[in-house]
Amino acid sequence: MINLNKLEDKGWKVGKVSDFLELSPEQAILLEIKLALSRSLQERKQALVTQNEHTESIHSSQLPIAKVENEEESVSIELLISAILATGASPQDIAQVIASVG
């Protein structure tokens, strides 16, 4: 585990990612929602056998699914939600993931 006090003592600035990226509170929350949805998808996709099967189940191309799996920033919330729904999640499941942010 990293000792933050030692880093600060050596001149490093320690803070939040949202401060470093100069995100507004709204942008920070949106980022946290996307991260929570991505984590949920990662947990749910364990039941899926291959990327091709997953791609067919949400009627999308492999490139967007690869972006989701590689946690690329450009992935839309719509694609994340579609992918999560394709794993059998309900809208209530997705609402719980979003509600857990904060």
Backbone as XML, in Angstrom:
<?xml version="1.0"?>
<chain id="A" units="angstrom">
  <residue number="1" name="MET">
    <atom name="N" x="0.834" y="-1.174" z="0.000"/>
    <atom name="CA" x="0.000" y="0.000" z="0.000"/>
    <atom name="C" x="0.884" y="1.244" z="0.000"/>
  </residue>
  <residue number="2" name="ILE">
    <atom name="N" x="0.462" y="2.245" z="-0.722"/>
    <atom name="CA" x="1.230" y="3.483" z="-0.843"/>
    <atom name="C" x="0.980" y="4.358" z="0.379"/>
  </residue>
  <residue number="3" name="ASN">
    <atom name="N" x="2.059" y="4.879" z="0.945"/>
    <atom name="CA" x="1.954" y="5.795" z="2.070"/>
    <atom name="C" x="1.871" y="7.210" z="1.507"/>
  </residue>
  <residue number="4" name="LEU">
    <atom name="N" x="0.667" y="7.798" z="1.557"/>
    <atom name="CA" x="0.457" y="9.123" z="0.978"/>
    <atom name="C" x="1.266" y="10.198" z="1.682"/>
  </residue>
  <residue number="5" name="ASN">
    <atom name="N" x="1.480" y="10.046" z="2.980"/>
    <atom name="CA" x="2.267" y="11.038" z="3.714"/>
    <atom name="C" x="3.702" y="11.087" z="3.210"/>
  </residue>
  <residue number="6" name="LYS">
    <atom name="N" x="4.260" y="9.915" z="2.896"/>
    <atom name="CA" x="5.631" y="9.878" z="2.366"/>
    <atom name="C" x="5.701" y="10.564" z="1.014"/>
  </residue>
  <residue number="7" name="LEU">
    <atom name="N" x="4.677" y="10.353" z="0.187"/>
    <atom name="CA" x="4.656" y="11.020" z="-1.121"/>
    <atom name="C" x="4.580" y="12.531" z="-0.958"/>
  </residue>
  <residue number="8" name="GLU">
    <atom name="N" x="3.711" y="12.977" z="-0.062"/>
    <atom name="CA" x="3.583" y="14.427" z="0.181"/>
    <atom name="C" x="4.877" y="15.001" z="0.738"/>
  </residue>
  <residue number="9" name="ASP">
    <atom name="N" x="5.537" y="14.264" z="1.613"/>
    <atom name="CA" x="6.805" y="14.717" z="2.178"/>
    <atom name="C" x="7.876" y="14.898" z="1.100"/>
  </residue>
  <residue number="10" name="LYS">
    <atom name="N" x="7.767" y="14.118" z="0.018"/>
    <atom name="CA" x="8.735" y="14.203" z="-1.073"/>
    <atom name="C" x="8.313" y="15.198" z="-2.152"/>
  </residue>
  <residue number="11" name="GLY">
    <atom name="N" x="7.245" y="15.968" z="-1.874"/>
    <atom name="CA" x="6.842" y="17.009" z="-2.799"/>
    <atom name="C" x="5.721" y="16.648" z="-3.753"/>
  </residue>
  <residue number="12" name="TRP">
    <atom name="N" x="5.196" y="15.433" z="-3.654"/>
    <atom name="CA" x="4.091" y="15.030" z="-4.518"/>
    <atom name="C" x="2.806" y="15.667" z="-4.022"/>
  </residue>
  <residue number="13" name="LYS">
    <atom name="N" x="1.957" y="16.029" z="-4.944"/>
    <atom name="CA" x="0.636" y="16.539" z="-4.583"/>
    <atom name="C" x="-0.343" y="15.374" z="-4.624"/>
  </residue>
  <residue number="14" name="VAL">
    <atom name="N" x="-1.062" y="15.178" z="-3.539"/>
    <atom name="CA" x="-2.008" y="14.076" z="-3.430"/>
    <atom name="C" x="-3.407" y="14.669" z="-3.417"/>
  </residue>
  <residue number="15" name="GLY">
    <atom name="N" x="-4.284" y="14.105" z="-4.223"/>
    <atom name="CA" x="-5.653" y="14.597" z="-4.277"/>
    <atom name="C" x="-6.558" y="13.642" z="-5.016"/>
  </residue>
  <residue number="16" name="LYS">
    <atom name="N" x="-7.712" y="14.145" z="-5.362"/>
    <atom name="CA" x="-8.705" y="13.352" z="-6.074"/>
    <atom name="C" x="-8.478" y="13.443" z="-7.574"/>
  </residue>
  <residue number="17" name="VAL">
    <atom name="N" x="-8.895" y="12.394" z="-8.276"/>
    <atom name="CA" x="-8.789" y="12.379" z="-9.737"/>
    <atom name="C" x="-9.591" y="13.542" z="-10.323"/>
  </residue>
  <residue number="18" name="SER">
    <atom name="N" x="-10.763" y="13.814" z="-9.757"/>
    <atom name="CA" x="-11.600" y="14.896" z="-10.279"/>
    <atom name="C" x="-10.908" y="16.252" z="-10.154"/>
  </residue>
  <residue number="19" name="ASP">
    <atom name="N" x="-10.109" y="16.436" z="-9.108"/>
    <atom name="CA" x="-9.348" y="17.681" z="-8.964"/>
    <atom name="C" x="-8.248" y="17.758" z="-10.019"/>
  </residue>
  <residue number="20" name="PHE">
    <atom name="N" x="-7.547" y="16.644" z="-10.207"/>
    <atom name="CA" x="-6.462" y="16.589" z="-11.184"/>
    <atom name="C" x="-6.980" y="16.868" z="-12.593"/>
  </residue>
  <residue number="21" name="LEU">
    <atom name="N" x="-8.137" y="16.293" z="-12.912"/>
    <atom name="CA" x="-8.720" y="16.473" z="-14.247"/>
    <atom name="C" x="-9.553" y="17.742" z="-14.369"/>
  </residue>
  <residue number="22" name="GLU">
    <atom name="N" x="-9.661" y="18.464" z="-13.265"/>
    <atom name="CA" x="-10.449" y="19.700" z="-13.204"/>
    <atom name="C" x="-11.884" y="19.461" z="-13.659"/>
  </residue>
  <residue number="23" name="LEU">
    <atom name="N" x="-12.498" y="18.435" z="-13.075"/>
    <atom name="CA" x="-13.874" y="18.097" z="-13.400"/>
    <atom name="C" x="-14.838" y="18.876" z="-12.522"/>
  </residue>
  <residue number="24" name="SER">
    <atom name="N" x="-15.952" y="19.254" z="-13.115"/>
    <atom name="CA" x="-17.020" y="19.863" z="-12.326"/>
    <atom name="C" x="-17.654" y="18.750" z="-11.486"/>
  </residue>
  <residue number="25" name="PRO">
    <atom name="N" x="-18.427" y="19.111" z="-10.454"/>
    <atom name="CA" x="-19.092" y="18.062" z="-9.660"/>
    <atom name="C" x="-19.969" y="17.152" z="-10.532"/>
  </residue>
  <residue number="26" name="GLU">
    <atom name="N" x="-20.637" y="17.735" z="-11.525"/>
    <atom name="CA" x="-21.494" y="16.947" z="-12.409"/>
    <atom name="C" x="-20.673" y="15.971" z="-13.258"/>
  </residue>
  <residue number="27" name="GLN">
    <atom name="N" x="-19.551" y="16.447" z="-13.771"/>
    <atom name="CA" x="-18.679" y="15.585" z="-14.579"/>
    <atom name="C" x="-18.099" y="14.457" z="-13.734"/>
  </residue>
  <residue number="28" name="ALA">
    <atom name="N" x="-17.749" y="14.762" z="-12.497"/>
    <atom name="CA" x="-17.191" y="13.744" z="-11.605"/>
    <atom name="C" x="-18.223" y="12.661" z="-11.315"/>
  </residue>
  <residue number="29" name="ILE">
    <atom name="N" x="-19.466" y="13.052" z="-11.082"/>
    <atom name="CA" x="-20.526" y="12.074" z="-10.822"/>
    <atom name="C" x="-20.770" y="11.220" z="-12.061"/>
  </residue>
  <residue number="30" name="LEU">
    <atom name="N" x="-20.809" y="11.854" z="-13.232"/>
    <atom name="CA" x="-21.012" y="11.106" z="-14.472"/>
    <atom name="C" x="-19.892" y="10.085" z="-14.665"/>
  </residue>
  <residue number="31" name="LEU">
    <atom name="N" x="-18.667" y="10.476" z="-14.389"/>
    <atom name="CA" x="-17.537" y="9.555" z="-14.500"/>
    <atom name="C" x="-17.691" y="8.397" z="-13.521"/>
  </residue>
  <residue number="32" name="GLU">
    <atom name="N" x="-18.113" y="8.683" z="-12.304"/>
    <atom name="CA" x="-18.319" y="7.624" z="-11.308"/>
    <atom name="C" x="-19.431" y="6.674" z="-11.743"/>
  </residue>
  <residue number="33" name="ILE">
    <atom name="N" x="-20.490" y="7.200" z="-12.366"/>
    <atom name="CA" x="-21.572" y="6.349" z="-12.866"/>
    <atom name="C" x="-21.051" y="5.430" z="-13.965"/>
  </residue>
  <residue number="34" name="LYS">
    <atom name="N" x="-20.269" y="5.995" z="-14.890"/>
    <atom name="CA" x="-19.718" y="5.167" z="-15.969"/>
    <atom name="C" x="-18.810" y="4.078" z="-15.408"/>
  </residue>
  <residue number="35" name="LEU">
    <atom name="N" x="-18.004" y="4.427" z="-14.421"/>
    <atom name="CA" x="-17.128" y="3.422" z="-13.801"/>
    <atom name="C" x="-17.938" y="2.333" z="-13.104"/>
  </residue>
  <residue number="36" name="ALA">
    <atom name="N" x="-19.004" y="2.729" z="-12.410"/>
    <atom name="CA" x="-19.846" y="1.746" z="-11.723"/>
    <atom name="C" x="-20.536" y="0.827" z="-12.721"/>
  </residue>
  <residue number="37" name="LEU">
    <atom name="N" x="-21.027" y="1.396" z="-13.824"/>
    <atom name="CA" x="-21.660" y="0.571" z="-14.858"/>
    <atom name="C" x="-20.641" y="-0.370" z="-15.487"/>
  </residue>
  <residue number="38" name="SER">
    <atom name="N" x="-19.420" y="0.118" z="-15.729"/>
    <atom name="CA" x="-18.366" y="-0.731" z="-16.297"/>
    <atom name="C" x="-18.033" y="-1.887" z="-15.367"/>
  </residue>
  <residue number="39" name="ARG">
    <atom name="N" x="-17.927" y="-1.599" z="-14.074"/>
    <atom name="CA" x="-17.637" y="-2.664" z="-13.105"/>
    <atom name="C" x="-18.767" y="-3.691" z="-13.074"/>
  </residue>
  <residue number="40" name="SER">
    <atom name="N" x="-20.000" y="-3.199" z="-13.118"/>
    <atom name="CA" x="-21.148" y="-4.094" z="-13.114"/>
    <atom name="C" x="-21.132" y="-4.998" z="-14.337"/>
  </residue>
  <residue number="41" name="LEU">
    <atom name="N" x="-20.823" y="-4.419" z="-15.488"/>
    <atom name="CA" x="-20.749" y="-5.216" z="-16.708"/>
    <atom name="C" x="-19.658" y="-6.266" z="-16.599"/>
  </residue>
  <residue number="42" name="GLN">
    <atom name="N" x="-18.510" y="-5.891" z="-16.069"/>
    <atom name="CA" x="-17.407" y="-6.847" z="-15.919"/>
    <atom name="C" x="-17.838" y="-8.027" z="-15.046"/>
  </residue>
  <residue number="43" name="GLU">
    <atom name="N" x="-18.561" y="-7.739" z="-13.983"/>
    <atom name="CA" x="-19.029" y="-8.802" z="-13.097"/>
    <atom name="C" x="-20.048" y="-9.690" z="-13.805"/>
  </residue>
  <residue number="44" name="ARG">
    <atom name="N" x="-20.947" y="-9.073" z="-14.581"/>
    <atom name="CA" x="-22.015" y="-9.824" z="-15.228"/>
    <atom name="C" x="-21.550" y="-10.612" z="-16.438"/>
  </residue>
  <residue number="45" name="LYS">
    <atom name="N" x="-20.528" y="-10.137" z="-17.111"/>
    <atom name="CA" x="-20.126" y="-10.809" z="-18.349"/>
    <atom name="C" x="-19.411" y="-12.123" z="-18.102"/>
  </residue>
  <residue number="46" name="GLN">
    <atom name="N" x="-19.125" y="-12.438" z="-16.853"/>
    <atom name="CA" x="-18.498" y="-13.722" z="-16.550"/>
    <atom name="C" x="-19.337" y="-14.876" z="-17.076"/>
  </residue>
  <residue number="47" name="ALA">
    <atom name="N" x="-20.646" y="-14.660" z="-17.185"/>
    <atom name="CA" x="-21.531" y="-15.720" z="-17.673"/>
    <atom name="C" x="-21.493" y="-15.842" z="-19.194"/>
  </residue>
  <residue number="48" name="LEU">
    <atom name="N" x="-20.943" y="-14.858" z="-19.852"/>
    <atom name="CA" x="-20.883" y="-14.892" z="-21.316"/>
    <atom name="C" x="-19.620" y="-15.613" z="-21.758"/>
  </residue>
  <residue number="49" name="VAL">
    <atom name="N" x="-19.744" y="-16.442" z="-22.777"/>
    <atom name="CA" x="-18.630" y="-17.293" z="-23.175"/>
    <atom name="C" x="-17.597" y="-16.558" z="-24.015"/>
  </residue>
  <residue number="50" name="THR">
    <atom name="N" x="-18.021" y="-15.841" z="-25.033"/>
    <atom name="CA" x="-17.073" y="-15.189" z="-25.920"/>
    <atom name="C" x="-17.508" y="-13.775" z="-26.236"/>
  </residue>
  <residue number="51" name="GLN">
    <atom name="N" x="-16.570" y="-13.001" z="-26.703"/>
    <atom name="CA" x="-16.887" y="-11.645" z="-27.128"/>
    <atom name="C" x="-17.868" y="-11.667" z="-28.299"/>
  </residue>
  <residue number="52" name="ASN">
    <atom name="N" x="-17.743" y="-12.620" z="-29.194"/>
    <atom name="CA" x="-18.664" y="-12.708" z="-30.332"/>
    <atom name="C" x="-20.086" y="-12.983" z="-29.876"/>
  </residue>
  <residue number="53" name="GLU">
    <atom name="N" x="-20.259" y="-13.864" z="-28.925"/>
    <atom name="CA" x="-21.593" y="-14.149" z="-28.398"/>
    <atom name="C" x="-22.185" y="-12.898" z="-27.775"/>
  </residue>
  <residue number="54" name="HIS">
    <atom name="N" x="-21.361" y="-12.176" z="-27.034"/>
    <atom name="CA" x="-21.807" y="-10.940" z="-26.392"/>
    <atom name="C" x="-22.190" y="-9.910" z="-27.448"/>
  </residue>
  <residue number="55" name="THR">
    <atom name="N" x="-21.385" y="-9.781" z="-28.480"/>
    <atom name="CA" x="-21.659" y="-8.829" z="-29.546"/>
    <atom name="C" x="-22.997" y="-9.136" z="-30.195"/>
  </residue>
  <residue number="56" name="GLU">
    <atom name="N" x="-23.262" y="-10.401" z="-30.479"/>
    <atom name="CA" x="-24.526" y="-10.781" z="-31.098"/>
    <atom name="C" x="-25.691" y="-10.489" z="-30.171"/>
  </residue>
  <residue number="57" name="SER">
    <atom name="N" x="-25.507" y="-10.655" z="-28.889"/>
    <atom name="CA" x="-26.617" y="-10.490" z="-27.968"/>
    <atom name="C" x="-27.061" y="-9.042" z="-27.826"/>
  </residue>
  <residue number="58" name="ILE">
    <atom name="N" x="-26.188" y="-8.078" z="-28.120"/>
    <atom name="CA" x="-26.617" y="-6.682" z="-28.029"/>
    <atom name="C" x="-26.654" y="-6.010" z="-29.395"/>
  </residue>
  <residue number="59" name="HIS">
    <atom name="N" x="-26.525" y="-6.794" z="-30.454"/>
    <atom name="CA" x="-26.646" y="-6.284" z="-31.820"/>
    <atom name="C" x="-25.714" y="-5.108" z="-32.069"/>
  </residue>
  <residue number="60" name="SER">
    <atom name="N" x="-24.468" y="-5.287" z="-31.755"/>
    <atom name="CA" x="-23.479" y="-4.239" z="-31.924"/>
    <atom name="C" x="-22.265" y="-4.834" z="-32.621"/>
  </residue>
  <residue number="61" name="SER">
    <atom name="N" x="-21.334" y="-3.969" z="-33.003"/>
    <atom name="CA" x="-20.112" y="-4.461" z="-33.626"/>
    <atom name="C" x="-19.100" y="-4.822" z="-32.548"/>
  </residue>
  <residue number="62" name="GLN">
    <atom name="N" x="-18.061" y="-5.555" z="-32.943"/>
    <atom name="CA" x="-17.053" y="-5.953" z="-31.968"/>
    <atom name="C" x="-16.268" y="-4.762" z="-31.438"/>
  </residue>
  <residue number="63" name="LEU">
    <atom name="N" x="-16.050" y="-3.737" z="-32.252"/>
    <atom name="CA" x="-15.247" y="-2.599" z="-31.813"/>
    <atom name="C" x="-15.832" y="-1.926" z="-30.569"/>
  </residue>
  <residue number="64" name="PRO">
    <atom name="N" x="-17.132" y="-1.580" z="-30.546"/>
    <atom name="CA" x="-17.653" y="-0.977" z="-29.307"/>
    <atom name="C" x="-17.561" y="-1.905" z="-28.106"/>
  </residue>
  <residue number="65" name="ILE">
    <atom name="N" x="-17.789" y="-3.196" z="-28.317"/>
    <atom name="CA" x="-17.692" y="-4.129" z="-27.202"/>
    <atom name="C" x="-16.252" y="-4.207" z="-26.706"/>
  </residue>
  <residue number="66" name="ALA">
    <atom name="N" x="-15.303" y="-4.176" z="-27.620"/>
    <atom name="CA" x="-13.889" y="-4.166" z="-27.218"/>
    <atom name="C" x="-13.595" y="-2.913" z="-26.402"/>
  </residue>
  <residue number="67" name="LYS">
    <atom name="N" x="-14.187" y="-1.785" z="-26.793"/>
    <atom name="CA" x="-13.989" y="-0.553" z="-26.023"/>
    <atom name="C" x="-14.533" y="-0.713" z="-24.609"/>
  </residue>
  <residue number="68" name="VAL">
    <atom name="N" x="-15.703" y="-1.340" z="-24.483"/>
    <atom name="CA" x="-16.285" y="-1.565" z="-23.158"/>
    <atom name="C" x="-15.353" y="-2.459" z="-22.350"/>
  </residue>
  <residue number="69" name="GLU">
    <atom name="N" x="-14.906" y="-3.543" z="-22.965"/>
    <atom name="CA" x="-14.056" y="-4.483" z="-22.243"/>
    <atom name="C" x="-12.707" y="-3.883" z="-21.875"/>
  </residue>
  <residue number="70" name="ASN">
    <atom name="N" x="-12.219" y="-2.947" z="-22.677"/>
    <atom name="CA" x="-10.946" y="-2.292" z="-22.385"/>
    <atom name="C" x="-11.125" y="-1.027" z="-21.559"/>
  </residue>
  <residue number="71" name="GLU">
    <atom name="N" x="-12.362" y="-0.767" z="-21.132"/>
    <atom name="CA" x="-12.696" y="0.373" z="-20.291"/>
    <atom name="C" x="-12.235" y="1.697" z="-20.895"/>
  </residue>
  <residue number="72" name="GLU">
    <atom name="N" x="-12.438" y="1.848" z="-22.212"/>
    <atom name="CA" x="-12.062" y="3.082" z="-22.873"/>
    <atom name="C" x="-13.026" y="4.203" z="-22.491"/>
  </residue>
  <residue number="73" name="GLU">
    <atom name="N" x="-12.495" y="5.405" z="-22.409"/>
    <atom name="CA" x="-13.264" y="6.571" z="-21.980"/>
    <atom name="C" x="-14.400" y="6.911" z="-22.938"/>
  </residue>
  <residue number="74" name="SER">
    <atom name="N" x="-14.240" y="6.607" z="-24.224"/>
    <atom name="CA" x="-15.224" y="7.020" z="-25.223"/>
    <atom name="C" x="-16.482" y="6.167" z="-25.239"/>
  </residue>
  <residue number="75" name="VAL">
    <atom name="N" x="-16.572" y="5.159" z="-24.401"/>
    <atom name="CA" x="-17.751" y="4.301" z="-24.356"/>
    <atom name="C" x="-18.919" y="5.107" z="-23.800"/>
  </residue>
  <residue number="76" name="SER">
    <atom name="N" x="-20.044" y="5.047" z="-24.495"/>
    <atom name="CA" x="-21.216" y="5.790" z="-24.050"/>
    <atom name="C" x="-21.957" y="5.034" z="-22.950"/>
  </residue>
  <residue number="77" name="ILE">
    <atom name="N" x="-22.697" y="5.776" z="-22.165"/>
    <atom name="CA" x="-23.529" y="5.156" z="-21.138"/>
    <atom name="C" x="-24.574" y="4.266" z="-21.801"/>
  </residue>
  <residue number="78" name="GLU">
    <atom name="N" x="-25.056" y="4.683" z="-22.977"/>
    <atom name="CA" x="-26.048" y="3.877" z="-23.690"/>
    <atom name="C" x="-25.493" y="2.496" z="-24.028"/>
  </residue>
  <residue number="79" name="LEU">
    <atom name="N" x="-24.251" y="2.437" z="-24.500"/>
    <atom name="CA" x="-23.640" y="1.149" z="-24.832"/>
    <atom name="C" x="-23.426" y="0.321" z="-23.570"/>
  </residue>
  <residue number="80" name="LEU">
    <atom name="N" x="-22.994" y="0.945" z="-22.506"/>
    <atom name="CA" x="-22.820" y="0.226" z="-21.246"/>
    <atom name="C" x="-24.135" y="-0.381" z="-20.773"/>
  </residue>
  <residue number="81" name="ILE">
    <atom name="N" x="-25.197" y="0.417" z="-20.818"/>
    <atom name="CA" x="-26.502" y="-0.069" z="-20.363"/>
    <atom name="C" x="-27.001" y="-1.180" z="-21.278"/>
  </residue>
  <residue number="82" name="SER">
    <atom name="N" x="-26.844" y="-1.021" z="-22.591"/>
    <atom name="CA" x="-27.255" y="-2.077" z="-23.527"/>
    <atom name="C" x="-26.514" y="-3.375" z="-23.244"/>
  </residue>
  <residue number="83" name="ALA">
    <atom name="N" x="-25.215" y="-3.257" z="-22.997"/>
    <atom name="CA" x="-24.407" y="-4.440" z="-22.720"/>
    <atom name="C" x="-24.830" y="-5.093" z="-21.407"/>
  </residue>
  <residue number="84" name="ILE">
    <atom name="N" x="-25.109" y="-4.299" z="-20.403"/>
    <atom name="CA" x="-25.542" y="-4.852" z="-19.115"/>
    <atom name="C" x="-26.903" y="-5.526" z="-19.265"/>
  </residue>
  <residue number="85" name="LEU">
    <atom name="N" x="-27.821" y="-4.896" z="-19.983"/>
    <atom name="CA" x="-29.137" y="-5.504" z="-20.215"/>
    <atom name="C" x="-28.997" y="-6.833" z="-20.950"/>
  </residue>
  <residue number="86" name="ALA">
    <atom name="N" x="-28.039" y="-6.903" z="-21.869"/>
    <atom name="CA" x="-27.825" y="-8.131" z="-22.637"/>
    <atom name="C" x="-27.350" y="-9.282" z="-21.756"/>
  </residue>
  <residue number="87" name="THR">
    <atom name="N" x="-26.817" y="-8.966" z="-20.592"/>
    <atom name="CA" x="-26.378" y="-10.022" z="-19.674"/>
    <atom name="C" x="-27.528" y="-10.526" z="-18.810"/>
  </residue>
  <residue number="88" name="GLY">
    <atom name="N" x="-28.716" y="-9.952" z="-19.006"/>
    <atom name="CA" x="-29.881" y="-10.385" z="-18.240"/>
    <atom name="C" x="-30.243" y="-9.468" z="-17.095"/>
  </residue>
  <residue number="89" name="ALA">
    <atom name="N" x="-29.557" y="-8.353" z="-16.960"/>
    <atom name="CA" x="-29.870" y="-7.407" z="-15.891"/>
    <atom name="C" x="-31.211" y="-6.731" z="-16.162"/>
  </residue>
  <residue number="90" name="SER">
    <atom name="N" x="-31.865" y="-6.346" z="-15.109"/>
    <atom name="CA" x="-33.120" y="-5.610" z="-15.225"/>
    <atom name="C" x="-32.846" y="-4.116" z="-15.085"/>
  </residue>
  <residue number="91" name="PRO">
    <atom name="N" x="-33.789" y="-3.284" z="-15.492"/>
    <atom name="CA" x="-33.616" y="-1.846" z="-15.247"/>
    <atom name="C" x="-33.405" y="-1.538" z="-13.761"/>
  </residue>
  <residue number="92" name="GLN">
    <atom name="N" x="-34.033" y="-2.320" z="-12.904"/>
    <atom name="CA" x="-33.851" y="-2.119" z="-11.455"/>
    <atom name="C" x="-32.414" y="-2.423" z="-11.043"/>
  </residue>
  <residue number="93" name="ASP">
    <atom name="N" x="-31.821" y="-3.449" z="-11.659"/>
    <atom name="CA" x="-30.408" y="-3.756" z="-11.370"/>
    <atom name="C" x="-29.520" y="-2.580" z="-11.745"/>
  </residue>
  <residue number="94" name="ILE">
    <atom name="N" x="-29.789" y="-2.006" z="-12.900"/>
    <atom name="CA" x="-28.995" y="-0.866" z="-13.367"/>
    <atom name="C" x="-29.218" y="0.342" z="-12.463"/>
  </residue>
  <residue number="95" name="ALA">
    <atom name="N" x="-30.458" y="0.534" z="-12.050"/>
    <atom name="CA" x="-30.764" y="1.645" z="-11.133"/>
    <atom name="C" x="-30.007" y="1.482" z="-9.829"/>
  </residue>
  <residue number="96" name="GLN">
    <atom name="N" x="-29.876" y="0.253" z="-9.342"/>
    <atom name="CA" x="-29.130" y="0.015" z="-8.101"/>
    <atom name="C" x="-27.660" y="0.357" z="-8.257"/>
  </residue>
  <residue number="97" name="VAL">
    <atom name="N" x="-27.102" y="0.028" z="-9.428"/>
    <atom name="CA" x="-25.693" y="0.353" z="-9.689"/>
    <atom name="C" x="-25.509" y="1.869" z="-9.662"/>
  </residue>
  <residue number="98" name="ILE">
    <atom name="N" x="-26.396" y="2.576" z="-10.346"/>
    <atom name="CA" x="-26.286" y="4.041" z="-10.397"/>
    <atom name="C" x="-26.523" y="4.644" z="-9.017"/>
  </residue>
  <residue number="99" name="ALA">
    <atom name="N" x="-27.503" y="4.110" z="-8.282"/>
    <atom name="CA" x="-27.802" y="4.636" z="-6.943"/>
    <atom name="C" x="-26.652" y="4.415" z="-5.965"/>
  </residue>
  <residue number="100" name="SER">
    <atom name="N" x="-25.799" y="3.434" z="-6.238"/>
    <atom name="CA" x="-24.683" y="3.154" z="-5.327"/>
    <atom name="C" x="-23.565" y="4.194" z="-5.440"/>
  </residue>
  <residue number="101" name="VAL">
    <atom name="N" x="-23.624" y="5.026" z="-6.489"/>
    <atom name="CA" x="-22.610" y="6.063" z="-6.687"/>
    <atom name="C" x="-22.907" y="7.223" z="-5.747"/>
  </residue>
  <residue number="102" name="GLY">
    <atom name="N" x="-21.881" y="7.719" z="-5.143"/>
    <atom name="CA" x="-22.125" y="8.889" z="-4.326"/>
    <atom name="C" x="-21.454" y="8.823" z="-3.060"/>
  </residue>
</chain>
